[in-house]
Amino acid sequence: MLSAEEIMQLLGSLIWLLAGVGVFIVGMNFMGDALEKSAGHNIKQFINNYSFICYRFALTNKR
């Protein structure tokens, strides 16, 4: 059985892990927003064109 000190250390480690994941997610959100602002229209157009080419190839097996 774990002692009270070991349980507290485990809970502290779990809190630090969750905080690190939270900071990572917030950072990714900020980075995604900045990327969308800087090149949003061009990226959306590229993805739409590329997706259409892939779907057309998959459905018709033609380029």
N, CA and C atoms as a LAMMPS dump frame, in Angstrom:
ITEM: TIMESTEP
0
ITEM: NUMBER OF ATOMS
189
ITEM: BOX BOUNDS ff ff ff
-5.0000000000000000e+02 5.0000000000000000e+02
-5.0000000000000000e+02 5.0000000000000000e+02
-5.0000000000000000e+02 5.0000000000000000e+02
ITEM: ATOMS id mol type element x y z
1 1 1 N 0.839 -1.182 0
2 1 2 C 0 0 0
3 1 3 C 0.881 1.242 0
4 2 1 N 0.412 2.285 -0.659
5 2 2 C 1.168 3.524 -0.755
6 2 3 C 1.006 4.356 0.508
7 3 1 N 2.089 4.999 0.889
8 3 2 C 2.007 5.893 2.044
9 3 3 C 1.408 7.227 1.607
10 4 1 N 1.065 8.043 2.583
11 4 2 C 0.455 9.349 2.296
12 4 3 C 1.413 10.218 1.497
13 5 1 N 2.697 10.14 1.796
14 5 2 C 3.697 10.949 1.079
15 5 3 C 3.799 10.515 -0.385
16 6 1 N 3.753 9.221 -0.628
17 6 2 C 3.817 8.727 -2.009
18 6 3 C 2.568 9.108 -2.799
19 7 1 N 1.422 9.076 -2.153
20 7 2 C 0.174 9.482 -2.81
21 7 3 C 0.22 10.956 -3.163
22 8 1 N 0.72 11.794 -2.252
23 8 2 C 0.828 13.222 -2.523
24 8 3 C 1.816 13.487 -3.663
25 9 1 N 2.909 12.739 -3.695
26 9 2 C 3.883 12.902 -4.769
27 9 3 C 3.275 12.473 -6.107
28 10 1 N 2.512 11.418 -6.118
29 10 2 C 1.846 10.952 -7.32
30 10 3 C 0.821 11.98 -7.804
31 11 1 N 0.036 12.534 -6.899
32 11 2 C -0.937 13.558 -7.267
33 11 3 C -0.253 14.819 -7.792
34 12 1 N 0.861 15.191 -7.178
35 12 2 C 1.62 16.35 -7.661
36 12 3 C 2.14 16.131 -9.065
37 13 1 N 2.643 14.942 -9.33
38 13 2 C 3.127 14.623 -10.673
39 13 3 C 1.997 14.631 -11.69
40 14 1 N 0.841 14.133 -11.295
41 14 2 C -0.321 14.122 -12.183
42 14 3 C -0.783 15.549 -12.498
43 15 1 N -0.768 16.418 -11.504
44 15 2 C -1.158 17.811 -11.724
45 15 3 C -0.183 18.487 -12.677
46 16 1 N 1.119 18.255 -12.508
47 16 2 C 2.112 18.843 -13.415
48 16 3 C 1.94 18.316 -14.836
49 17 1 N 1.616 17.048 -14.964
50 17 2 C 1.396 16.466 -16.287
51 17 3 C 0.191 17.112 -16.961
52 18 1 N -0.904 17.24 -16.241
53 18 2 C -2.107 17.868 -16.802
54 18 3 C -1.86 19.334 -17.143
55 19 1 N -1.106 20.035 -16.315
56 19 2 C -0.784 21.434 -16.603
57 19 3 C 0.062 21.538 -17.865
58 20 1 N 1.016 20.646 -18.035
59 20 2 C 1.845 20.648 -19.24
60 20 3 C 1.039 20.379 -20.49
61 21 1 N 0.125 19.44 -20.414
62 21 2 C -0.741 19.144 -21.569
63 21 3 C -1.624 20.346 -21.875
64 22 1 N -2.134 21.001 -20.845
65 22 2 C -2.963 22.182 -21.045
66 22 3 C -2.202 23.313 -21.714
67 23 1 N -0.985 23.564 -21.275
68 23 2 C -0.162 24.607 -21.893
69 23 3 C 0.135 24.246 -23.345
70 24 1 N 0.405 23.001 -23.618
71 24 2 C 0.66 22.561 -24.996
72 24 3 C -0.557 22.812 -25.875
73 25 1 N -1.745 22.468 -25.392
74 25 2 C -2.969 22.642 -26.183
75 25 3 C -3.243 24.128 -26.43
76 26 1 N -3.067 24.957 -25.423
77 26 2 C -3.275 26.397 -25.61
78 26 3 C -2.273 26.949 -26.612
79 27 1 N -1.026 26.527 -26.531
80 27 2 C -0.011 26.973 -27.489
81 27 3 C -0.339 26.557 -28.902
82 28 1 N -0.806 25.329 -29.075
83 28 2 C -1.188 24.871 -30.411
84 28 3 C -2.372 25.677 -30.944
85 29 1 N -3.302 26.035 -30.072
86 29 2 C -4.451 26.841 -30.474
87 29 3 C -3.998 28.225 -30.94
88 30 1 N -3.106 28.864 -30.182
89 30 2 C -2.582 30.175 -30.577
90 30 3 C -1.838 30.088 -31.902
91 31 1 N -1.029 29.053 -32.054
92 31 2 C -0.261 28.896 -33.281
93 31 3 C -1.183 28.656 -34.473
94 32 1 N -2.22 27.86 -34.287
95 32 2 C -3.168 27.61 -35.366
96 32 3 C -3.914 28.872 -35.768
97 33 1 N -4.307 29.675 -34.775
98 33 2 C -4.987 30.937 -35.082
99 33 3 C -4.075 31.879 -35.854
100 34 1 N -2.825 31.982 -35.441
101 34 2 C -1.88 32.861 -36.129
102 34 3 C -1.621 32.377 -37.556
103 35 1 N -1.507 31.08 -37.742
104 35 2 C -1.298 30.537 -39.078
105 35 3 C -2.505 30.794 -39.965
106 36 1 N -3.686 30.65 -39.404
107 36 2 C -4.897 30.896 -40.184
108 36 3 C -5.008 32.371 -40.573
109 37 1 N -4.636 33.271 -39.676
110 37 2 C -4.675 34.696 -39.994
111 37 3 C -3.652 35.055 -41.067
112 38 1 N -2.481 34.436 -41.011
113 38 2 C -1.423 34.825 -41.943
114 38 3 C -1.624 34.252 -43.338
115 39 1 N -2.148 33.044 -43.436
116 39 2 C -2.277 32.424 -44.757
117 39 3 C -3.555 31.622 -44.885
118 40 1 N -4.596 32.03 -44.211
119 40 2 C -5.826 31.254 -44.153
120 40 3 C -6.454 30.973 -45.496
121 41 1 N -6.642 32 -46.302
122 41 2 C -7.329 31.809 -47.585
123 41 3 C -6.515 30.912 -48.516
124 42 1 N -5.216 31.137 -48.595
125 42 2 C -4.377 30.335 -49.493
126 42 3 C -4.347 28.87 -49.075
127 43 1 N -4.271 28.617 -47.782
128 43 2 C -4.235 27.232 -47.3
129 43 3 C -5.563 26.536 -47.573
130 44 1 N -6.684 27.234 -47.317
131 44 2 C -7.99 26.633 -47.581
132 44 3 C -8.153 26.307 -49.061
133 45 1 N -7.705 27.212 -49.919
134 45 2 C -7.807 26.973 -51.363
135 45 3 C -6.948 25.773 -51.773
136 46 1 N -5.736 25.685 -51.231
137 46 2 C -4.852 24.562 -51.537
138 46 3 C -5.475 23.244 -51.086
139 47 1 N -6.02 23.222 -49.859
140 47 2 C -6.618 21.99 -49.339
141 47 3 C -7.83 21.592 -50.165
142 48 1 N -8.655 22.563 -50.535
143 48 2 C -9.821 22.241 -51.354
144 48 3 C -9.404 21.669 -52.707
145 49 1 N -8.426 22.275 -53.353
146 49 2 C -7.96 21.772 -54.651
147 49 3 C -7.347 20.381 -54.519
148 50 1 N -6.505 20.184 -53.517
149 50 2 C -5.845 18.905 -53.322
150 50 3 C -6.857 17.816 -52.978
151 51 1 N -7.836 18.139 -52.133
152 51 2 C -8.858 17.159 -51.766
153 51 3 C -9.672 16.746 -52.988
154 52 1 N -10.011 17.705 -53.832
155 52 2 C -10.782 17.4 -55.034
156 52 3 C -10.001 16.455 -55.946
157 53 1 N -8.704 16.704 -56.098
158 53 2 C -7.874 15.84 -56.944
159 53 3 C -7.829 14.421 -56.366
160 54 1 N -7.672 14.299 -55.045
161 54 2 C -7.604 12.976 -54.414
162 54 3 C -8.931 12.233 -54.538
163 55 1 N -10.045 12.929 -54.315
164 55 2 C -11.352 12.283 -54.439
165 55 3 C -11.61 11.853 -55.879
166 56 1 N -11.263 12.699 -56.821
167 56 2 C -11.495 12.367 -58.219
168 56 3 C -10.66 11.141 -58.607
169 57 1 N -9.427 11.09 -58.149
170 57 2 C -8.573 9.941 -58.447
171 57 3 C -9.125 8.675 -57.801
172 58 1 N -9.6 8.79 -56.551
173 58 2 C -10.107 7.617 -55.852
174 58 3 C -11.393 7.088 -56.486
175 59 1 N -12.227 7.993 -56.968
176 59 2 C -13.522 7.57 -57.517
177 59 3 C -13.408 7.1 -58.965
178 60 1 N -12.568 7.742 -59.75
179 60 2 C -12.52 7.424 -61.179
180 60 3 C -11.248 6.726 -61.588
181 61 1 N -10.259 6.74 -60.723
182 61 2 C -8.947 6.177 -61.017
183 61 3 C -8.322 6.857 -62.242
184 62 1 N -8.678 8.138 -62.445
185 62 2 C -8.098 8.942 -63.513
186 62 3 C -7.545 10.212 -62.908
187 63 1 N -6.585 10.811 -63.603
188 63 2 C -6.024 12.075 -63.127
189 63 3 C -6.566 13.216 -63.893
